Structure formats: C-alpha cells, structure tokens
Amino acid sequence: MRQTAALALLLTLLASPAQATTQARVTQVRVEGLENPVATDVAKPAFSWIVTSRERGLSQKSYRIRVAANASAFRNDGPYLWDSGKQQSAAHAHVLYEGAPLWDAICLPQVGRPIVEITGQPHKLGADAVTGVVVSSDLPISGQFTSSDPALNQLQSNVVWSQRANFVSIPTDCPQRDERVGWTADISVFARTAVFNMDAGSFLSKYMIDLADVQKP
C-alpha cells in the first residue's frame, strides 16, 4: 500500500548581532538527492538542503525535521511519522530519516517507482496474483564492493540493480520514464562502473557495433 507523507524542515540560524534581522532562505530541499520528487521507494530516505543569505558569516546552528502522513499534521502539531527533535547540528546533507520504515513511498511535490495496473478483471486481485520478473541481459557479476557503512552498501546495491534494469540488449536511459532509449551520454559516464560491476565487455562492444550500424546510409 502506498504511504504518502509530507515533510517540514525547521532550521535555527547562527548570526552575529549585526545580522540579527538578516533573512535567510532554505533552498534545494532534496529527498534522496532529488529536488521536489513525486516519490521515493527508499524505506529510510536521506534529506539535504542549502541555506542561502546575502550576508556573510551566517550559518546553520540546528535543525528539526518532521515527517507526517499529510500536511494537516503540521497545523495540529501531530501525529508525525517521525520528528527528529531539535538537533544542535550544522549538518545539511545526507541527514537520514530515522522513523519507522516507509516501505512503499514518500510522495512529495517526476515519475516515481514503477507500478503495475491490471484492468478488466471481475474480481479484486491480491498482491500475490502478480509475479515480478527481472529482465536484463545475462551479465555475470564480476566485481563487488562492501564497506562498514550500511548506507554506502545500499547505494552500491542500488547501482547494481539500476544497471540490471538498464542493460537490456543496449544500455538504456532511466527505467522509471517512458524514455528508455539508448542515449549515449549516460553510458559514456557509467561504462567504467559497469565493467567493474559486471562482465560487460562483450555487451558494450556489441553496443558500439549497433551505434556504427545505425549511422550507415
């Protein structure tokens, strides 16, 4: 079941006495690196933001993050899915959500996680009526990376699964959009990582032949 949520970010700024009336702005509030995403399927996402001001020397002193099922919770002071409380910290990047796992999605103000729609059935179908099948070119894993940081390990796992989703005969673009075509810019950046993760040499060689073929008259 999809779980919607709203996010509030409260900051305390540290300024000199001469800057007491300075107005600052919080910009580029991001969830998992995405600004204003429709959704994220990360159970415990990371938040980041940037504080900007025309005055020099202004800095963040503390923050408080509140996550709720809907915006009305902020007007009624709860209930919240998670309230970080006031944190005496200047941290503003990769601040992790520490509430109960949001296993489906946080929906905020781009296309989110892939969904399945089945129509024409006379009866309501349960989740066990659908079986997901991973479709990808058969590329054996050739390299692995682990660290002492669970978040970094999860990032590497996400990279490998994204590679599986995008390596289907040719390297394609983002699988969450209808734009799954073989743009060459993405793979030009990702190729070194691709051959570290998987035995992708033959796959990429075949792709270069494809590119040459489509340019022939």
N, C-alpha and C positions, 0 to 999 in steps of 0.2 A: 504494500500500500504506500502510495506516495505521501510523504510528510512535508508539508510546507512550513516555512519558517521565515521570520523577519529578523533583521539584525540592527542593533543600536550600538553605537560606539561613542563613549564619553571620554574626553581627554582633559587632563589638567596641564596647563602650560606654565613653564617657569620663565619669568622675565625679570629684568631689572626694574627698580621703582619708576624710572623714566618711561618704561614701556608698559606700565600697568594698564593703560587703556588700549594697548595695541590689539587690533583684531587679527586673528589668525584663521586660516581655513584648513580644513581636513579634506584632502583630495585623494583620488586614486585608491579609494577603498576597494580592496580586492578579496575574493574568496578563491583559494587555490590558484592564485596568480591571475584570475580573470576578473576584469572590472565589470560590474553590473551583469553577472551571468544570470540566465534564466534558471539554471540548476547545476548542481554538482552531485555526483554519486559517491563522494568520499564520505565515509562514516564519521570521521573526525577531521574536518577541514581546517586549513590554516588561513588566518586573516592577516592582511597587511594594509597599511595606509601611509600617507605622507602629510606632514604638517607644513604648510607654507605661510610665510608672512613677509611683508616688505621691510620689516625691521630686522636688523642683525642681532644675533645673540639670543633669540627666542628659542626655547627648547621644550620638549615634552617632559613633564615631571611624572605623570602617572596616567593610567588608562583604566577603563572599565568596559567590558564587552557584555552585552546582554543579547541572548537569542531567545525568541519566542515563537509560538506556533502561528501567531498573527499579530498585526500591528496594534490591535486593541489592548494587548497586554501591557504595552508601554503607557497607555493612558491610565490603566488601572493598577499600575505597578505590580504586574504579575498576572498569572503564573508564567514563569520563564522555563524554557528548556535548559538554559544554562545562564548563570550570572557569574562572571569572573570575580566580582567584587572589585574594590579599588586596589589596583596593583601599583605600588610605587616603583615604576619602571619607565625607562625611555624606549623600551622595545616597541618597534612598529613594523617589523617584518617577521613572517612565519610564526605568528602567535597562534598556538594550537587551541582548537575547541576542546574542552575537557568535560563536556556533559555526556549524557547517555548517547550511544552511537546513533547517528542519523542514517540508518541503513539504506533508505531509499533516496531522498533528495532534499536539499535545501533549495527552495525556489525563491529567487530574488528578482528585483527589477533589472540571444544566440540560442542555438538549439541545444537541449540538454542531452541526457543519456538516451540511448536508443530504446524505443518501446515497441511493443507488438500489439497490433489491433486485429481482432478477428470478428468479422461480421457475418450475418446470415445464419447463425446458429440458433436453434429453437430454445436451447437451454443455456443457462449461465455456466461458463466454463471456469474451473478452478485453475490455480497456478500449475498444478501437476498435469494439466492437459496439454501443456506446451513444453517441448524439449528444445533447449538451445544447443546448437551445433557450431563449433568453431570452424570457420572456413578460412584456410590460409594455404599458401604454398608450403610444401613439405621441406622445411629448412631445419636441420638439427641444431640444437643449442651447442655453441662452440666456446662461449665464454661466460663466466659467472662473476658476480660481484656481491660481496656481503660486507657489512660493517657492524660496528657496535651500536649504531643509531637505527632504531626501528623505522623512523620516518624516511631515512635515506634508503633503507632496504625496500620500503614500499614504493618509493619513487622508481627504483630500478625495476621492480616488478611491473609497475605501470608502463614503463618504457618498453619492456619486452612484449607485454600484451598489446600495446599500441602497434608495435612492429608486426605482430601476427595479424592484426586487423587490417593493416595497410599493405601487406605484402601478399597480394593475390594476383599472380601472373606478372603484374607490374607493380611498382611502388605507387600507391595512390595517396590522395590528399586525405584530409580529416574524415573519418568514417561517420561522424555524427551529422554531417551535412549531405546534401544531395550532390555535392561537388566532388565525388570520388573519382577523380581522373588523375592521370599521371603527370601532374605538374613537376617540372624538372628542378625547381628551386628547392623544394623540401628535401629531396633525396641527396642533392649536392651538399647539404649541410649535415644530413643524418648518416651518410654512407659509412663513415668510419665507425660510428657506433653500431651500425647494422652488422658489419662484418665481425665486430667484437662479440656481439650477442649471438649471432647465428652464422652457420656456414653458408654465406650469401654470395660468394664469389661468382658462381655459375649463374645465379639469379640475376645479378647486376650486369654480368657480361651479356646475357640474353637481352636484357633491357636496353643496353647500348645498341645492339643489333636492331631491336624494334625501332629505336629512335632514328637510326640511319634509314631503315626501310620506309618509314612514313614520309621521309623527305625526298624520296626518289620520285621523279615525274611519272 
